[in-house]
């Protein structure tokens, strides 16, 4: 595989992120009818890091915290327990209408009732991230980072975070760190900033080694024109995505790996799950299989995390994709929106369909 990580590093994966908490009703109840909730520290980017940090590679999040705040303390304690270091300025809350950490309120859905997500991002402290708040030479030069993972969610969160992500990507490349970019288009984040964000996303993509996204992501984030996936037939979707990748490869010749997941929702308890990867001029396809769902949020992040773990291990592209498919299938088996595999063996058992009791 042409992708190679640097030899000496403290952190397997580092990511910029705006940490928050998610609260989830127990017993798959809808939010509006619930009285008991489960709380977890979360962000799309830290969810990705959690796969490799669970399997021995220390992770790092570059973020920001509200000073002397109970939610901030909860987040820090959660990250410590997951083998993830954190760095970030401490900002005074500034009164009742000042800074806070985001709240994500989401149920899991059940059967024919789909999950409903409500975000409260007012006053979100992570919107003000700036590269000047971090010692880049120490982090990337002295300590070392193998992969910098960026998400379109943090890259589009605010004008500050857009610049922060672009600055980080440029800095990482100077120190020999691989850059991974999950486009993660969100229409609400892009409203009124389409031209600005497309320019920034295109610049980040141009220096990324790994690009992750679906056909909509590539078209809306990067302005690529390509064949429509078309209809509900999965094969036409696969061929449509392959066409989009070929267009992306022409525009971004420095990118060495392109990946996406293929999800078809049967109901809230059952999804068809597959993936596609292109590397070294060859396509790899993991056909869709039925996977049981306890809570579907975070499955895509689990796929990215498993894929990047394979890159850290130096595996061949197809094995990276297979491992990512399995870690993506692992995440929906718990209420957490991040995967915490206990071992590689557990992940490969998932891939091979072996759910027998292990004694």
FENJOQUI-V760965 format. One record per helix or strand. SS is the DSSP state (hx for helix, st for strand). FROM is the first residue (numbers start at 1). LEN is the number of residues. If there is no record, write none. Layout:
BEGIN
ss:SS from:FROM len:LEN
ss:SS from:FROM len:LEN
END
This chain:
BEGIN
ss:st from:11 len:6
ss:st from:20 len:6
ss:hx from:26 len:3
ss:hx from:31 len:3
ss:st from:37 len:6
ss:hx from:44 len:11
ss:st from:59 len:8
ss:hx from:70 len:12
ss:st from:84 len:8
ss:st from:100 len:1
ss:st from:102 len:5
ss:st from:110 len:1
ss:st from:113 len:1
ss:st from:117 len:4
ss:st from:124 len:1
ss:hx from:125 len:4
ss:hx from:131 len:3
ss:hx from:136 len:8
ss:st from:145 len:7
ss:hx from:152 len:4
ss:hx from:159 len:16
ss:st from:178 len:5
ss:hx from:187 len:4
ss:hx from:194 len:13
ss:st from:210 len:3
ss:hx from:215 len:8
ss:hx from:234 len:18
ss:st from:257 len:11
ss:st from:270 len:10
ss:st from:282 len:11
ss:hx from:299 len:15
ss:hx from:317 len:15
ss:hx from:344 len:8
END
